[in-house]
Amino acid sequence: MAYATYPSLRDRVVFVSGGSSGIGAEVVRAFAAQGARVAFCGTKPDGGAPLIDEVASAGHAPPWYRACDVRDARAYQALLAQAGAELGPIRVLVNNAGRDDRHAMEDVTPESWDDRLALNLKHYFFAIQAVAPGMAAAGGGAVVNMGSVSWMRGRPNLVGYTTAKAGILGLTRTLARELGPRNIRVNALVPGAIVTERQTALHRDPAADRQFLDAQCLKIRLDPGHVARATLFLAADDSDGMTGQHVLVDAGIAQTSVLG
């Protein structure tokens, strides 16, 4: 199947957090295929090597990679500054890094609560704070904040994660207003039930597949490519009239509460 090409993304510097696997890795692949100059981070010093090799073997420019704990706001901002210094101003920021670890309400401690918010929300803001001046000086840019439909559906055993993901909508709408005069667009992209390696290993089986398909309007299992293609659109100049939006890529699952 052929998909859209976005000329405005060619040679544009793009940064993707949590780009080593899952949705983030597919986003890296998609931007590289558009001819963008892609940088990404992960948690392991050598964690980017397989994806860099894959992208290069496909004939695209090898992405830039560094390891970083995004919960350390100052270290993460320093990494973003390094990427900008080496590649040029970051014009597209994809805030993607996060983890949906399950946890019962009774097991949450003040420390684990702070950690869930740091991993799934806090770094979004500080990444935007770090790249906004360079984006504005370069003429503007686009931020795509990766959310989750889980908070809209009130999914249990995820309260730290869903609280953080709900906060992304407030962050998106506020910063869209604040950064609009600088020609920086801020949108949230909200995946539904996406089949990734991690989800398959931890939670996927035929019964779970059937539950998701029954709950969705579209009877397909979504994969990272569905999310990556929507991310390209929100980053490209084709969506230059869109900001402060909450765009769902969920096959219609948010309309139901079958999984309860």
Buried (B, 14 or more C-beta within 10 A) or exposed (E): EEEEEBEBBEEBBBBBBBBBBBBBBBBBBBBBBBBBBBBBBBEEEEBBEEBBEBBEEEEBEBBBBBBBBBBBBEEBBBBBBBBBEEBBBBBBBBBBBBEBBEBEEEEEEEEEBEBBBBBBBBBBBBBBEBBBEBBBEBEBBBBBBBBBBBBBBEBEEBBBBBBBBBBBBEBBBEBBEEBBEBBBBBBBBBBBBBBBEBBEEEEBEEEBEEBBBEBBEEEEBBEBBBBBBBBBBBBBBBBEEBBBBBBBBBBEBBEEEEBE
